[in-house]
Amino acid sequence: MLTFDRLWQDKRDRVAVQIDNLIVAGWAGRDAHAIEHHIEELAAIGVPRPSTVPLFYRIGTGQLSQTTHLQVLGPDTSGEVEPVVLSLADGLWVAVGSDHTDRKAEAAGVALSKQLCSKVVGTGLWRYDEVAPHWDSLILRAWATIDGKRTLYQEGAVSGLRSPADLMQRYSNTATLPPGSLMFGGTIGAIGGIRPGTRFEMELEDPVLQRKLGHAYDIEALPVVA
């Protein structure tokens, strides 16, 4: 069970939610040429090409966390900020999350690498209907602490990603998700390239309604032993 603080209009409440279906949408950018360029870059370092784009990875729900202290195996993992859509009995809600991924394992298989790290989601929710009309105005932002320095790691509008409506339609052939489903909606490029850090801070900003969702977690790399 996860606990969320929901904010909509002038109302606020707290809900406990059981997630039955966790999906990570990969290769979710709108620009097909940019996606192909990224695929070729990753292929050059041994990461297999996706079978299709976008691609939807089913992740074990036990991997979903709201932790502020994430333990990972080895030094080769990193976070990436993403918009998150959560389906509840009373409709769709929006959160911010991090698809934390083992980058070394990506060379063996992206699906495998997705399963090796927890997916971290913040505790705040907005009603999707309130942001859908100006969805492309939302801004993703992340900071990573690298070599002891807090660094702006990602920043950009979600307009570079496929909309939740597009992803949900492609995934389930409907304009929504079954209640209890949570989908990570893709990420934007890392400033200066993908690299590990010891802390990850993420933010989803709504400049139209002047509010932000945020979450942060420290990263502890456990030793790899044989």
C-alpha positions in Angstrom: 0.0 0.0 0.0 1.2 3.5 -0.9 -0.1 6.7 0.7 -0.7 9.9 -1.4 -1.8 13.4 -0.6 -4.3 14.5 -3.2 -4.7 18.2 -4.1 -7.4 19.4 -6.5 -9.3 22.7 -6.7 -9.3 23.9 -3.1 -9.6 20.4 -1.6 -7.1 18.1 -0.1 -7.2 14.5 1.3 -5.0 11.5 1.9 -5.6 8.1 0.4 -4.0 4.6 0.7 -3.6 2.8 -2.6 -2.8 -0.7 -3.6 -1.0 -0.8 -6.9 -1.9 -4.0 -8.9 -0.3 -3.0 -12.3 3.0 -1.1 -12.7 4.0 0.0 -16.2 7.0 1.9 -17.4 6.7 3.4 -20.8 10.0 3.4 -22.6 11.1 5.2 -25.8 8.1 7.6 -25.2 9.4 10.7 -27.0 7.3 12.4 -29.7 10.2 13.0 -32.1 10.8 9.8 -34.0 14.2 11.0 -35.4 15.5 11.9 -31.9 14.4 8.5 -30.6 16.2 6.7 -33.4 19.3 8.7 -32.8 19.2 7.7 -29.1 18.6 4.1 -30.0 21.7 4.2 -32.2 23.8 5.8 -29.4 22.8 3.1 -26.9 23.3 0.3 -29.5 26.9 1.6 -29.9 27.5 0.8 -26.2 25.8 -2.6 -26.4 22.2 -1.8 -25.4 19.8 -3.8 -27.6 17.3 -2.0 -29.8 13.7 -2.0 -28.6 11.3 -4.2 -30.5 8.9 -1.3 -31.0 8.4 2.3 -29.8 7.0 3.2 -27.5 7.5 0.0 -25.5 5.7 -0.8 -22.3 7.6 -2.7 -19.6 5.6 -4.5 -16.9 7.4 -4.2 -13.6 6.7 -6.1 -10.4 4.6 -4.0 -8.1 6.9 -4.7 -5.2 9.5 -2.5 -6.9 7.4 0.6 -6.4 8.5 2.8 -3.5 8.1 6.2 -1.9 11.4 5.9 -0.1 13.7 8.7 0.7 16.7 6.3 1.0 17.2 3.9 -1.9 19.6 1.0 -1.7 21.0 -0.3 -5.0 23.5 -2.9 -6.0 26.7 -1.4 -7.3 27.7 2.0 -8.6 26.1 1.9 -12.0 22.6 3.1 -11.4 20.9 6.4 -11.9 17.5 8.1 -11.6 15.4 9.8 -14.3 12.5 12.0 -13.6 9.1 11.1 -15.2 5.5 12.2 -15.1 3.4 9.4 -13.6 -0.3 8.7 -14.1 -2.2 6.8 -11.4 -5.7 5.3 -12.0 -8.0 5.3 -9.0 -11.7 4.5 -8.6 -12.6 8.2 -9.0 -10.4 8.9 -12.0 -6.8 9.6 -13.2 -4.2 11.4 -11.0 -0.7 12.7 -11.8 2.4 12.3 -9.7 6.2 12.6 -10.3 8.5 9.6 -10.2 11.9 8.3 -11.0 12.6 5.3 -13.1 15.8 4.4 -11.3 17.7 2.0 -13.6 20.8 -0.2 -13.5 22.8 1.2 -16.5 25.3 -1.6 -16.6 22.5 -4.2 -16.8 20.9 -2.3 -19.7 23.6 -3.8 -22.0 22.3 -7.3 -21.1 18.6 -6.3 -21.5 16.6 -3.2 -20.8 13.7 -5.2 -19.4 16.1 -6.9 -16.9 17.6 -3.6 -15.9 14.2 -2.1 -15.2 13.4 -4.9 -12.7 16.7 -4.5 -10.8 15.9 -1.1 -9.1 13.0 0.3 -7.2 10.8 2.8 -9.0 10.3 5.8 -6.8 7.2 7.9 -6.8 6.4 11.0 -4.9 3.5 11.3 -2.4 1.7 14.2 -4.0 -1.1 13.9 -6.6 -3.0 16.3 -8.9 -6.2 15.4 -10.7 -5.4 14.7 -14.3 -8.4 16.5 -15.6 -7.0 19.8 -14.1 -3.7 19.6 -16.0 -4.8 17.8 -19.2 -5.8 21.0 -21.0 -2.3 22.5 -20.6 -0.3 19.3 -20.3 2.4 20.4 -22.6 3.2 23.3 -20.4 4.3 21.1 -17.5 8.0 21.1 -16.8 10.1 18.2 -15.6 13.2 18.9 -13.5 15.8 16.9 -11.6 19.0 17.5 -9.6 21.6 14.8 -8.9 24.4 15.0 -6.3 27.5 13.9 -8.2 30.9 13.9 -6.6 29.4 15.9 -3.7 28.0 18.6 -5.9 24.3 19.2 -6.5 23.9 19.5 -10.2 20.9 20.3 -12.5 20.6 16.9 -14.2 17.4 17.2 -16.3 15.1 20.0 -17.3 12.5 20.3 -20.0 8.8 20.5 -20.9 6.8 17.3 -21.1 5.8 18.4 -24.6 8.8 16.3 -25.8 7.0 13.2 -24.5 3.9 11.4 -25.8 0.9 12.5 -23.8 -0.7 10.2 -21.2 -3.8 9.9 -23.4 -1.6 8.7 -26.3 0.3 6.2 -24.1 -2.8 4.8 -22.4 -4.4 4.3 -25.8 -1.4 2.5 -27.1 -1.1 0.4 -24.0 -4.7 -0.6 -23.3 -6.7 0.6 -26.4 -8.7 2.9 -24.1 -8.4 6.5 -22.9 -7.7 5.3 -19.4 -6.1 2.6 -17.2 -7.8 0.1 -14.9 -8.1 1.3 -11.3 -4.9 0.3 -9.4 -2.7 0.9 -12.4 0.3 3.2 -12.4 2.3 4.2 -15.5 5.6 6.0 -15.7 5.4 8.2 -18.8 8.9 8.6 -20.2 11.8 10.9 -19.5 13.8 13.7 -21.1 17.6 13.8 -21.8 20.2 14.1 -19.1 22.2 17.3 -19.1 25.8 16.2 -19.6 24.9 12.6 -20.1 23.7 9.8 -17.9 25.8 9.2 -14.7 25.4 8.0 -11.2 25.0 10.1 -8.1 24.4 9.8 -4.3 21.1 11.8 -4.2 18.3 12.4 -6.7 15.7 15.2 -6.5 12.8 15.4 -8.9 10.1 17.9 -9.6 7.0 18.4 -11.8 6.1 22.0 -12.2 2.7 23.3 -13.4 3.4 27.0 -14.4 -0.2 27.6 -15.3 -1.7 26.7 -11.9 1.6 27.7 -10.2 2.3 24.6 -8.2 4.9 21.8 -8.0 5.1 18.2 -7.1 8.5 17.0 -5.7 10.3 14.1 -4.1 13.9 13.3 -3.2 15.9 10.3 -2.2 19.5 9.4 -1.2 21.2 6.6 -3.0 23.3 4.0 -1.2 25.3 1.7 -3.4 25.7 -1.7 -1.9 28.9 -3.7 -2.6 28.9 -6.2 -5.4 30.4 -9.5 -4.1 30.9 -12.9 -5.7 
